Amino acid sequence: MTTQIDTRKVLAMKRFAYPVAAALVAALATSGCRAKAGGPGAGAAQPKITVGASDVATAVRTTLRSGVPVSGSLEPKVDMTVGAPMAEQIVETYVEEGQRVEQGQPLVRFKDEVVTATANSARADVTTQRMQVTMAVAESSRAEALLREGAIAPRDRDNAVLALDAARGRLALSESQLANAEDRLTTSTLRAPAAGVVSKRYLQAGDRVDMGKPVMDIVDTRILQLTASVPVEFVGSLAVGRAVTLRAAQLDSMPITGRISRINPTADEATRQVRIYVDIPNGAGRLMGGIFVSGRVLLREAEGIAVPRGGVRYEGDARTPVVYVVAGGMVHRRAVGVGVVDEEQGLTQITSGVKAGDLVVIGPVEGLSDGVPAEVLGRTGTSAAAPQR
């Protein structure tokens, strides 16, 4: 059986197939070009980084302070050793160690029989010499009157005047000896030269002591003093009266405040440091001599936004300060202005670029860059306090 082919139908099918094939080829070519242009993985989303709770902190508003670090031991500003004013035996003591004394209060009494007798003798001699002067004055006046009447020669009047001068000289000597004896009698009772606390007593009643040997130590802890050294380059920023903040580890780091009372005018040639002296009021007696303290001379104080020091990074050749803030599920790089660096609190003041409540990355997070998606683990919200340091 012979098959008949309709020529018109074949031509119609050809006219339909050619445009479809051309369109398919064009589509495949376009897809290949896009694949080549994008490369493998073209159009894939950036990977999300995870940040631990300890690697972020919230920017807060606080007070920051900076200054020159100082340290040393506190010592009483008044610390004296009272020596014996005479070589004699102690017959009585009036105070014990740890007892507070006021200026002029009796401490001990020395044996005073000898100095008492000397003082009594000196008083008697002064009385005698005063009588001699009185008699010499009368004799001199009588001689002057007789000379005017011509009853005696001028030589006799001159002798009377010389006798008066000699009597006055002997009186002056006696009075000096009496003053010396009374002074020795007064010092036979040793008195406190300043107010304070008896920290040590070297002798007891019955002991004999040589002149100048120590009898007691007296300290006054109402004002303690710190002697510290600072680098010479900071001297221009220091001044008498400037505040100093300190802490003592032995006293649970309670705050201690003092002020510079003196600055040494010369630097140590070996260390190139200058010694300063800080007075610390201690009227309540909560401090004691010998404890170690550390702190700083306060140079700057500011109120503002602060982040932990690790949150500020210095990037590029210009060492531009920047911080990385996590907000809206993404990391944002922000250039910031930096102010006071508080070494004690471990905080840096941010003067621009960050506001209170911003969540700042402070740890060494891998893959940290601007615009990266981020998730903070172990935190709810962005208002948590800064991590413990």
TISE-360573 format. One record per residue (C-alpha): residue number from 1; z, y, x negated. Coordinates in nm, 3 decimals, decimal comma, padded with zeros to 5 digits, always signed. Layout:
<nodes>
@pos->NUM | z->Z | y->Y | x->X;
...
</nodes>
This chain:
<nodes>
@pos->1 | z->+00,000 | y->+00,000 | x->+00,000;
@pos->2 | z->-00,097 | y->+00,330 | x->-00,146;
@pos->3 | z->+00,157 | y->+00,616 | x->-00,148;
@pos->4 | z->+00,037 | y->+00,960 | x->-00,065;
@pos->5 | z->+00,206 | y->+01,258 | x->-00,247;
@pos->6 | z->+00,229 | y->+01,594 | x->-00,072;
@pos->7 | z->+00,120 | y->+01,848 | x->-00,331;
@pos->8 | z->+00,279 | y->+02,138 | x->-00,144;
@pos->9 | z->+00,627 | y->+01,975 | x->-00,146;
@pos->10 | z->+00,613 | y->+01,911 | x->-00,521;
@pos->11 | z->+00,529 | y->+02,271 | x->-00,592;
@pos->12 | z->+00,817 | y->+02,388 | x->-00,372;
@pos->13 | z->+01,068 | y->+02,167 | x->-00,555;
@pos->14 | z->+00,955 | y->+02,298 | x->-00,894;
@pos->15 | z->+00,995 | y->+02,659 | x->-00,775;
@pos->16 | z->+01,362 | y->+02,578 | x->-00,679;
@pos->17 | z->+01,459 | y->+02,375 | x->-00,991;
@pos->18 | z->+01,346 | y->+02,622 | x->-01,251;
@pos->19 | z->+01,587 | y->+02,915 | x->-01,146;
@pos->20 | z->+01,884 | y->+02,677 | x->-01,116;
@pos->21 | z->+01,829 | y->+02,536 | x->-01,464;
@pos->22 | z->+01,785 | y->+02,883 | x->-01,607;
@pos->23 | z->+02,110 | y->+03,000 | x->-01,448;
@pos->24 | z->+02,296 | y->+02,695 | x->-01,580;
@pos->25 | z->+02,167 | y->+02,751 | x->-01,933;
@pos->26 | z->+02,266 | y->+03,118 | x->-01,919;
@pos->27 | z->+02,617 | y->+03,030 | x->-01,802;
@pos->28 | z->+02,663 | y->+02,776 | x->-02,080;
@pos->29 | z->+02,541 | y->+03,027 | x->-02,338;
@pos->30 | z->+02,781 | y->+03,296 | x->-02,214;
@pos->31 | z->+03,077 | y->+03,054 | x->-02,220;
@pos->32 | z->+02,993 | y->+02,953 | x->-02,577;
@pos->33 | z->+02,981 | y->+03,315 | x->-02,688;
@pos->34 | z->+03,323 | y->+03,387 | x->-02,536;
@pos->35 | z->+03,473 | y->+03,083 | x->-02,703;
@pos->36 | z->+03,340 | y->+03,193 | x->-03,037;
@pos->37 | z->+03,463 | y->+03,549 | x->-02,988;
@pos->38 | z->+03,819 | y->+03,449 | x->-02,885;
@pos->39 | z->+03,860 | y->+03,157 | x->-03,119;
@pos->40 | z->+04,095 | y->+02,866 | x->-03,060;
@pos->41 | z->+04,387 | y->+02,945 | x->-02,829;
@pos->42 | z->+04,243 | y->+03,277 | x->-02,719;
@pos->43 | z->+04,438 | y->+03,434 | x->-02,432;
@pos->44 | z->+04,768 | y->+03,243 | x->-02,499;
@pos->45 | z->+05,098 | y->+03,436 | x->-02,425;
@pos->46 | z->+05,330 | y->+03,544 | x->-02,715;
@pos->47 | z->+05,618 | y->+03,299 | x->-02,774;
@pos->48 | z->+05,960 | y->+03,407 | x->-02,647;
@pos->49 | z->+06,244 | y->+03,442 | x->-02,899;
@pos->50 | z->+06,604 | y->+03,356 | x->-02,823;
@pos->51 | z->+06,893 | y->+03,571 | x->-02,943;
@pos->52 | z->+07,250 | y->+03,447 | x->-02,965;
@pos->53 | z->+07,533 | y->+03,640 | x->-02,802;
@pos->54 | z->+07,686 | y->+03,709 | x->-03,143;
@pos->55 | z->+07,362 | y->+03,869 | x->-03,263;
@pos->56 | z->+07,367 | y->+04,155 | x->-03,013;
@pos->57 | z->+07,608 | y->+04,438 | x->-02,935;
@pos->58 | z->+07,625 | y->+04,713 | x->-02,678;
@pos->59 | z->+07,594 | y->+05,073 | x->-02,795;
@pos->60 | z->+07,914 | y->+05,256 | x->-02,701;
@pos->61 | z->+08,045 | y->+05,611 | x->-02,710;
@pos->62 | z->+08,339 | y->+05,647 | x->-02,948;
@pos->63 | z->+08,497 | y->+05,858 | x->-03,222;
@pos->64 | z->+08,378 | y->+05,792 | x->-03,576;
@pos->65 | z->+08,536 | y->+05,903 | x->-03,902;
@pos->66 | z->+08,417 | y->+05,892 | x->-04,261;
@pos->67 | z->+08,581 | y->+05,983 | x->-04,589;
@pos->68 | z->+08,679 | y->+05,894 | x->-04,945;
@pos->69 | z->+08,858 | y->+05,558 | x->-04,982;
@pos->70 | z->+09,207 | y->+05,566 | x->-05,138;
@pos->71 | z->+09,478 | y->+05,306 | x->-05,196;
@pos->72 | z->+09,808 | y->+05,259 | x->-05,373;
@pos->73 | z->+10,181 | y->+05,209 | x->-05,326;
@pos->74 | z->+10,406 | y->+05,444 | x->-05,134;
@pos->75 | z->+10,694 | y->+05,591 | x->-05,329;
@pos->76 | z->+10,976 | y->+05,826 | x->-05,225;
@pos->77 | z->+10,888 | y->+06,184 | x->-05,308;
@pos->78 | z->+11,249 | y->+06,242 | x->-05,416;
@pos->79 | z->+11,355 | y->+05,972 | x->-05,661;
@pos->80 | z->+11,620 | y->+06,074 | x->-05,910;
@pos->81 | z->+11,880 | y->+05,922 | x->-06,140;
@pos->82 | z->+12,208 | y->+06,113 | x->-06,146;
@pos->83 | z->+12,367 | y->+06,111 | x->-06,492;
@pos->84 | z->+12,729 | y->+06,153 | x->-06,600;
@pos->85 | z->+12,818 | y->+06,518 | x->-06,674;
@pos->86 | z->+13,093 | y->+06,416 | x->-06,920;
@pos->87 | z->+13,213 | y->+06,128 | x->-07,132;
@pos->88 | z->+13,508 | y->+06,009 | x->-06,928;
@pos->89 | z->+13,644 | y->+05,734 | x->-06,709;
@pos->90 | z->+13,555 | y->+05,708 | x->-06,339;
@pos->91 | z->+13,866 | y->+05,705 | x->-06,125;
@pos->92 | z->+13,711 | y->+05,703 | x->-05,777;
@pos->93 | z->+13,375 | y->+05,640 | x->-05,605;
@pos->94 | z->+13,293 | y->+05,788 | x->-05,265;
@pos->95 | z->+12,961 | y->+05,628 | x->-05,162;
@pos->96 | z->+12,797 | y->+05,286 | x->-05,155;
@pos->97 | z->+12,440 | y->+05,166 | x->-05,202;
@pos->98 | z->+12,227 | y->+05,229 | x->-04,896;
@pos->99 | z->+12,447 | y->+05,517 | x->-04,778;
@pos->100 | z->+12,284 | y->+05,849 | x->-04,693;
@pos->101 | z->+12,423 | y->+06,157 | x->-04,867;
@pos->102 | z->+12,368 | y->+06,528 | x->-04,823;
@pos->103 | z->+12,317 | y->+06,779 | x->-05,099;
@pos->104 | z->+12,651 | y->+06,870 | x->-05,260;
@pos->105 | z->+12,836 | y->+06,566 | x->-05,122;
@pos->106 | z->+13,086 | y->+06,408 | x->-05,369;
@pos->107 | z->+12,966 | y->+06,085 | x->-05,528;
@pos->108 | z->+13,232 | y->+05,995 | x->-05,788;
@pos->109 | z->+13,534 | y->+06,159 | x->-05,953;
@pos->110 | z->+13,603 | y->+06,138 | x->-06,324;
@pos->111 | z->+13,943 | y->+06,145 | x->-06,491;
@pos->112 | z->+14,022 | y->+06,517 | x->-06,513;
@pos->113 | z->+14,370 | y->+06,558 | x->-06,669;
@pos->114 | z->+14,232 | y->+06,697 | x->-06,994;
@pos->115 | z->+13,989 | y->+06,941 | x->-06,836;
@pos->116 | z->+14,254 | y->+07,049 | x->-06,585;
@pos->117 | z->+14,498 | y->+07,130 | x->-06,866;
@pos->118 | z->+14,224 | y->+07,316 | x->-07,053;
@pos->119 | z->+14,142 | y->+07,522 | x->-06,745;
@pos->120 | z->+14,510 | y->+07,607 | x->-06,684;
@pos->121 | z->+14,548 | y->+07,717 | x->-07,046;
@pos->122 | z->+14,238 | y->+07,931 | x->-07,021;
@pos->123 | z->+14,368 | y->+08,100 | x->-06,706;
@pos->124 | z->+14,697 | y->+08,184 | x->-06,878;
@pos->125 | z->+14,515 | y->+08,326 | x->-07,179;
@pos->126 | z->+14,299 | y->+08,545 | x->-06,954;
@pos->127 | z->+14,613 | y->+08,682 | x->-06,789;
@pos->128 | z->+14,763 | y->+08,764 | x->-07,130;
@pos->129 | z->+14,449 | y->+08,932 | x->-07,256;
@pos->130 | z->+14,423 | y->+09,145 | x->-06,944;
@pos->131 | z->+14,776 | y->+09,270 | x->-07,007;
@pos->132 | z->+14,683 | y->+09,349 | x->-07,369;
@pos->133 | z->+14,383 | y->+09,549 | x->-07,250;
@pos->134 | z->+14,602 | y->+09,744 | x->-07,008;
@pos->135 | z->+14,845 | y->+09,830 | x->-07,287;
@pos->136 | z->+14,561 | y->+09,923 | x->-07,522;
@pos->137 | z->+14,412 | y->+10,157 | x->-07,261;
@pos->138 | z->+14,746 | y->+10,332 | x->-07,219;
@pos->139 | z->+14,793 | y->+10,361 | x->-07,594;
@pos->140 | z->+14,444 | y->+10,501 | x->-07,640;
@pos->141 | z->+14,501 | y->+10,764 | x->-07,369;
@pos->142 | z->+14,835 | y->+10,867 | x->-07,524;
@pos->143 | z->+14,677 | y->+10,898 | x->-07,868;
@pos->144 | z->+14,402 | y->+11,118 | x->-07,727;
@pos->145 | z->+14,660 | y->+11,352 | x->-07,570;
@pos->146 | z->+14,866 | y->+11,375 | x->-07,890;
@pos->147 | z->+14,553 | y->+11,452 | x->-08,087;
@pos->148 | z->+14,475 | y->+11,746 | x->-07,861;
@pos->149 | z->+14,831 | y->+11,876 | x->-07,919;
@pos->150 | z->+14,793 | y->+11,828 | x->-08,294;
@pos->151 | z->+15,083 | y->+11,584 | x->-08,305;
@pos->152 | z->+14,879 | y->+11,306 | x->-08,472;
@pos->153 | z->+14,589 | y->+11,287 | x->-08,708;
@pos->154 | z->+14,240 | y->+11,189 | x->-08,586;
@pos->155 | z->+14,273 | y->+10,864 | x->-08,781;
@pos->156 | z->+14,560 | y->+10,755 | x->-08,558;
@pos->157 | z->+14,355 | y->+10,825 | x->-08,246;
@pos->158 | z->+14,066 | y->+10,624 | x->-08,391;
@pos->159 | z->+14,295 | y->+10,331 | x->-08,461;
@pos->160 | z->+14,409 | y->+10,332 | x->-08,098;
@pos->161 | z->+14,046 | y->+10,329 | x->-07,977;
@pos->162 | z->+13,963 | y->+10,037 | x->-08,209;
@pos->163 | z->+14,264 | y->+09,847 | x->-08,082;
@pos->164 | z->+14,140 | y->+09,895 | x->-07,725;
@pos->165 | z->+13,793 | y->+09,763 | x->-07,815;
@pos->166 | z->+13,947 | y->+09,459 | x->-07,982;
@pos->167 | z->+14,161 | y->+09,385 | x->-07,677;
@pos->168 | z->+13,859 | y->+09,403 | x->-07,451;
@pos->169 | z->+13,669 | y->+09,165 | x->-07,681;
@pos->170 | z->+13,951 | y->+08,912 | x->-07,673;
@pos->171 | z->+13,958 | y->+08,935 | x->-07,293;
@pos->172 | z->+13,585 | y->+08,868 | x->-07,270;
@pos->173 | z->+13,622 | y->+08,563 | x->-07,492;
@pos->174 | z->+13,910 | y->+08,431 | x->-07,282;
@pos->175 | z->+13,718 | y->+08,480 | x->-06,961;
@pos->176 | z->+13,420 | y->+08,289 | x->-07,106;
@pos->177 | z->+13,645 | y->+08,003 | x->-07,209;
@pos->178 | z->+13,798 | y->+07,996 | x->-06,862;
@pos->179 | z->+13,455 | y->+07,984 | x->-06,698;
@pos->180 | z->+13,357 | y->+07,693 | x->-06,920;
@pos->181 | z->+13,682 | y->+07,507 | x->-06,845;
@pos->182 | z->+13,647 | y->+07,562 | x->-06,471;
@pos->183 | z->+13,286 | y->+07,444 | x->-06,483;
@pos->184 | z->+13,394 | y->+07,123 | x->-06,657;
@pos->185 | z->+13,669 | y->+07,083 | x->-06,402;
@pos->186 | z->+13,416 | y->+07,124 | x->-06,120;
@pos->187 | z->+13,178 | y->+06,872 | x->-06,272;
@pos->188 | z->+13,456 | y->+06,616 | x->-06,300;
@pos->189 | z->+13,359 | y->+06,548 | x->-05,937;
@pos->190 | z->+12,993 | y->+06,441 | x->-05,946;
@pos->191 | z->+12,801 | y->+06,570 | x->-05,642;
@pos->192 | z->+12,461 | y->+06,481 | x->-05,498;
@pos->193 | z->+12,196 | y->+06,719 | x->-05,635;
@pos->194 | z->+11,975 | y->+06,657 | x->-05,329;
@pos->195 | z->+11,987 | y->+06,485 | x->-04,992;
@pos->196 | z->+11,881 | y->+06,121 | x->-04,985;
@pos->197 | z->+11,996 | y->+05,761 | x->-04,987;
@pos->198 | z->+12,189 | y->+05,593 | x->-05,267;
@pos->199 | z->+11,950 | y->+05,320 | x->-05,382;
@pos->200 | z->+12,155 | y->+05,198 | x->-05,677;
@pos->201 | z->+12,504 | y->+05,248 | x->-05,819;
@pos->202 | z->+12,545 | y->+05,161 | x->-06,185;
@pos->203 | z->+12,922 | y->+05,199 | x->-06,226;
@pos->204 | z->+13,247 | y->+05,125 | x->-06,047;
@pos->205 | z->+13,589 | y->+05,291 | x->-06,047;
@pos->206 | z->+13,760 | y->+05,222 | x->-06,379;
@pos->207 | z->+13,440 | y->+05,219 | x->-06,585;
@pos->208 | z->+13,405 | y->+05,461 | x->-06,872;
@pos->209 | z->+13,069 | y->+05,627 | x->-06,917;
@pos->210 | z->+12,909 | y->+05,836 | x->-07,189;
@pos->211 | z->+12,766 | y->+06,178 | x->-07,110;
@pos->212 | z->+12,417 | y->+06,157 | x->-06,962;
@pos->213 | z->+12,431 | y->+05,788 | x->-06,880;
@pos->214 | z->+12,307 | y->+05,690 | x->-06,529;
@pos->215 | z->+12,565 | y->+05,676 | x->-06,254;
@pos->216 | z->+12,353 | y->+05,650 | x->-05,935;
@pos->217 | z->+11,994 | y->+05,654 | x->-05,813;
@pos->218 | z->+11,917 | y->+05,866 | x->-05,508;
@pos->219 | z->+11,592 | y->+05,850 | x->-05,313;
@pos->220 | z->+11,477 | y->+06,045 | x->-05,010;
@pos->221 | z->+11,239 | y->+05,842 | x->-04,793;
@pos->222 | z->+11,194 | y->+06,109 | x->-04,528;
@pos->223 | z->+10,880 | y->+06,203 | x->-04,720;
@pos->224 | z->+10,689 | y->+05,932 | x->-04,904;
@pos->225 | z->+10,412 | y->+05,999 | x->-05,150;
@pos->226 | z->+10,091 | y->+05,816 | x->-05,235;
@pos->227 | z->+09,936 | y->+05,874 | x->-05,576;
@pos->228 | z->+09,568 | y->+05,776 | x->-05,569;
@pos->229 | z->+09,252 | y->+05,832 | x->-05,772;
@pos->230 | z->+08,914 | y->+05,938 | x->-05,633;
@pos->231 | z->+08,574 | y->+05,968 | x->-05,807;
@pos->232 | z->+08,517 | y->+06,313 | x->-05,954;
@pos->233 | z->+08,203 | y->+06,368 | x->-05,741;
@pos->234 | z->+08,419 | y->+06,390 | x->-05,428;
@pos->235 | z->+08,655 | y->+06,656 | x->-05,562;
@pos->236 | z->+08,445 | y->+06,937 | x->-05,414;
@pos->237 | z->+08,512 | y->+06,796 | x->-05,066;
@pos->238 | z->+08,889 | y->+06,768 | x->-05,114;
@pos->239 | z->+09,148 | y->+07,036 | x->-05,048;
@pos->240 | z->+09,524 | y->+07,063 | x->-05,020;
@pos->241 | z->+09,622 | y->+06,998 | x->-04,660;
@pos->242 | z->+09,329 | y->+06,768 | x->-04,578;
@pos->243 | z->+09,426 | y->+06,473 | x->-04,358;
@pos->244 | z->+09,449 | y->+06,120 | x->-04,495;
@pos->245 | z->+09,455 | y->+05,810 | x->-04,271;
@pos->246 | z->+09,618 | y->+05,494 | x->-04,409;
@pos->247 | z->+09,719 | y->+05,144 | x->-04,304;
@pos->248 | z->+09,965 | y->+04,893 | x->-04,443;
@pos->249 | z->+09,897 | y->+04,520 | x->-04,408;
@pos->250 | z->+10,271 | y->+04,448 | x->-04,430;
@pos->251 | z->+10,328 | y->+04,658 | x->-04,119;
@pos->252 | z->+10,058 | y->+04,500 | x->-03,898;
@pos->253 | z->+09,813 | y->+04,771 | x->-04,007;
@pos->254 | z->+09,985 | y->+05,038 | x->-03,800;
@pos->255 | z->+09,822 | y->+05,381 | x->-03,851;
@pos->256 | z->+09,983 | y->+05,611 | x->-04,108;
@pos->257 | z->+09,888 | y->+05,978 | x->-04,143;
@pos->258 | z->+09,948 | y->+06,205 | x->-04,439;
@pos->259 | z->+09,808 | y->+06,515 | x->-04,607;
@pos->260 | z->+09,704 | y->+06,602 | x->-04,959;
@pos->261 | z->+09,983 | y->+06,801 | x->-05,124;
@pos->262 | z->+09,844 | y->+06,830 | x->-05,479;
@pos->263 | z->+09,520 | y->+06,769 | x->-05,668;
@pos->264 | z->+09,525 | y->+06,713 | x->-06,043;
@pos->265 | z->+09,318 | y->+06,987 | x->-06,211;
@pos->266 | z->+09,172 | y->+06,750 | x->-06,474;
@pos->267 | z->+08,983 | y->+06,420 | x->-06,451;
@pos->268 | z->+09,062 | y->+06,107 | x->-06,647;
@pos->269 | z->+08,818 | y->+06,091 | x->-06,937;
@pos->270 | z->+08,791 | y->+05,712 | x->-06,926;
@pos->271 | z->+08,746 | y->+05,655 | x->-06,551;
@pos->272 | z->+08,606 | y->+05,995 | x->-06,445;
@pos->273 | z->+08,846 | y->+05,997 | x->-06,156;
@pos->274 | z->+09,087 | y->+06,264 | x->-06,032;
@pos->275 | z->+09,439 | y->+06,193 | x->-05,921;
@pos->276 | z->+09,555 | y->+06,322 | x->-05,583;
@pos->277 | z->+09,900 | y->+06,319 | x->-05,423;
@pos->278 | z->+09,944 | y->+06,256 | x->-05,052;
@pos->279 | z->+10,266 | y->+06,335 | x->-04,863;
@pos->280 | z->+10,348 | y->+06,106 | x->-04,570;
@pos->281 | z->+10,623 | y->+06,217 | x->-04,326;
@pos->282 | z->+10,870 | y->+05,936 | x->-04,258;
@pos->283 | z->+11,138 | y->+06,099 | x->-04,047;
@pos->284 | z->+11,165 | y->+05,791 | x->-03,825;
@pos->285 | z->+11,221 | y->+05,570 | x->-04,129;
@pos->286 | z->+10,960 | y->+05,312 | x->-04,027;
@pos->287 | z->+10,808 | y->+05,314 | x->-04,378;
@pos->288 | z->+10,965 | y->+05,222 | x->-04,709;
@pos->289 | z->+10,888 | y->+05,275 | x->-05,073;
@pos->290 | z->+10,689 | y->+05,011 | x->-05,257;
@pos->291 | z->+10,455 | y->+04,899 | x->-04,975;
@pos->292 | z->+10,080 | y->+04,897 | x->-05,046;
@pos->293 | z->+09,853 | y->+05,107 | x->-04,826;
@pos->294 | z->+09,481 | y->+05,173 | x->-04,812;
@pos->295 | z->+09,270 | y->+05,422 | x->-04,620;
@pos->296 | z->+09,062 | y->+05,731 | x->-04,673;
@pos->297 | z->+09,067 | y->+06,106 | x->-04,706;
@pos->298 | z->+08,911 | y->+06,224 | x->-04,380;
@pos->299 | z->+08,596 | y->+06,427 | x->-04,451;
@pos->300 | z->+08,394 | y->+06,401 | x->-04,128;
@pos->301 | z->+08,475 | y->+06,320 | x->-03,766;
@pos->302 | z->+08,231 | y->+06,294 | x->-03,477;
@pos->303 | z->+08,216 | y->+06,182 | x->-03,114;
@pos->304 | z->+07,897 | y->+06,002 | x->-03,015;
@pos->305 | z->+07,698 | y->+05,684 | x->-02,957;
@pos->306 | z->+07,767 | y->+05,411 | x->-03,211;
@pos->307 | z->+07,642 | y->+05,062 | x->-03,295;
@pos->308 | z->+07,760 | y->+04,811 | x->-03,555;
@pos->309 | z->+07,623 | y->+04,888 | x->-03,901;
@pos->310 | z->+07,411 | y->+04,572 | x->-03,898;
@pos->311 | z->+07,215 | y->+04,706 | x->-03,603;
@pos->312 | z->+07,053 | y->+04,984 | x->-03,807;
@pos->313 | z->+06,760 | y->+04,866 | x->-04,020;
@pos->314 | z->+06,566 | y->+05,072 | x->-04,275;
@pos->315 | z->+06,196 | y->+04,988 | x->-04,274;
@pos->316 | z->+05,885 | y->+05,100 | x->-04,453;
@pos->317 | z->+05,841 | y->+05,294 | x->-04,773;
@pos->318 | z->+06,013 | y->+05,593 | x->-04,611;
@pos->319 | z->+06,317 | y->+05,376 | x->-04,526;
@pos->320 | z->+06,305 | y->+05,493 | x->-04,166;
@pos->321 | z->+06,617 | y->+05,393 | x->-03,968;
@pos->322 | z->+06,528 | y->+05,182 | x->-03,664;
@pos->323 | z->+06,706 | y->+04,961 | x->-03,413;
@pos->324 | z->+06,577 | y->+04,681 | x->-03,195;
@pos->325 | z->+06,685 | y->+04,700 | x->-02,832;
@pos->326 | z->+06,657 | y->+04,413 | x->-02,584;
@pos->327 | z->+06,568 | y->+04,546 | x->-02,239;
@pos->328 | z->+06,367 | y->+04,405 | x->-01,949;
@pos->329 | z->+06,326 | y->+04,072 | x->-02,123;
@pos->330 | z->+06,150 | y->+04,227 | x->-02,423;
@pos->331 | z->+06,233 | y->+04,365 | x->-02,766;
@pos->332 | z->+06,175 | y->+04,739 | x->-02,818;
@pos->333 | z->+06,166 | y->+04,893 | x->-03,166;
@pos->334 | z->+06,311 | y->+05,246 | x->-03,172;
@pos->335 | z->+06,328 | y->+05,497 | x->-03,453;
@pos->336 | z->+06,676 | y->+05,656 | x->-03,451;
@pos->337 | z->+06,874 | y->+05,937 | x->-03,604;
@pos->338 | z->+07,182 | y->+05,836 | x->-03,804;
@pos->339 | z->+07,506 | y->+06,036 | x->-03,833;
@pos->340 | z->+07,858 | y->+05,944 | x->-03,947;
@pos->341 | z->+07,909 | y->+05,598 | x->-04,095;
@pos->342 | z->+08,260 | y->+05,472 | x->-04,016;
@pos->343 | z->+08,342 | y->+05,217 | x->-04,286;
@pos->344 | z->+08,675 | y->+05,120 | x->-04,134;
@pos->345 | z->+08,536 | y->+05,035 | x->-03,790;
@pos->346 | z->+08,205 | y->+04,909 | x->-03,925;
@pos->347 | z->+08,009 | y->+05,147 | x->-03,699;
@pos->348 | z->+07,717 | y->+05,386 | x->-03,744;
@pos->349 | z->+07,667 | y->+05,693 | x->-03,529;
@pos->350 | z->+07,326 | y->+05,712 | x->-03,358;
@pos->351 | z->+07,226 | y->+06,071 | x->-03,287;
@pos->352 | z->+06,894 | y->+05,993 | x->-03,113;
@pos->353 | z->+06,691 | y->+05,699 | x->-02,989;
@pos->354 | z->+06,971 | y->+05,497 | x->-02,827;
@pos->355 | z->+07,193 | y->+05,559 | x->-02,527;
@pos->356 | z->+07,528 | y->+05,410 | x->-02,432;
@pos->357 | z->+07,487 | y->+05,064 | x->-02,281;
@pos->358 | z->+07,172 | y->+04,969 | x->-02,474;
@pos->359 | z->+07,179 | y->+04,613 | x->-02,605;
@pos->360 | z->+07,107 | y->+04,630 | x->-02,979;
@pos->361 | z->+07,016 | y->+04,336 | x->-03,202;
@pos->362 | z->+07,259 | y->+04,326 | x->-03,496;
@pos->363 | z->+07,195 | y->+03,980 | x->-03,642;
@pos->364 | z->+06,915 | y->+03,833 | x->-03,858;
@pos->365 | z->+06,693 | y->+03,714 | x->-03,573;
@pos->366 | z->+06,369 | y->+03,538 | x->-03,671;
@pos->367 | z->+06,046 | y->+03,672 | x->-03,524;
@pos->368 | z->+06,196 | y->+04,007 | x->-03,427;
@pos->369 | z->+05,927 | y->+04,267 | x->-03,360;
@pos->370 | z->+05,831 | y->+04,528 | x->-03,106;
@pos->371 | z->+05,708 | y->+04,392 | x->-02,774;
@pos->372 | z->+05,817 | y->+04,033 | x->-02,824;
@pos->373 | z->+05,965 | y->+03,862 | x->-02,514;
@pos->374 | z->+06,329 | y->+03,783 | x->-02,570;
@pos->375 | z->+06,612 | y->+03,601 | x->-02,402;
@pos->376 | z->+06,979 | y->+03,659 | x->-02,488;
@pos->377 | z->+07,181 | y->+03,341 | x->-02,466;
@pos->378 | z->+07,539 | y->+03,331 | x->-02,347;
@pos->379 | z->+07,540 | y->+03,679 | x->-02,191;
@pos->380 | z->+07,513 | y->+03,804 | x->-01,836;
@pos->381 | z->+07,363 | y->+04,150 | x->-01,803;
@pos->382 | z->+07,344 | y->+04,410 | x->-02,080;
@pos->383 | z->+07,679 | y->+04,584 | x->-02,053;
@pos->384 | z->+07,900 | y->+04,349 | x->-02,251;
@pos->385 | z->+08,123 | y->+04,487 | x->-02,520;
@pos->386 | z->+08,032 | y->+04,464 | x->-02,886;
@pos->387 | z->+08,106 | y->+04,127 | x->-03,047;
@pos->388 | z->+08,430 | y->+04,076 | x->-03,234;
@pos->389 | z->+08,413 | y->+04,138 | x->-03,609;
</nodes>
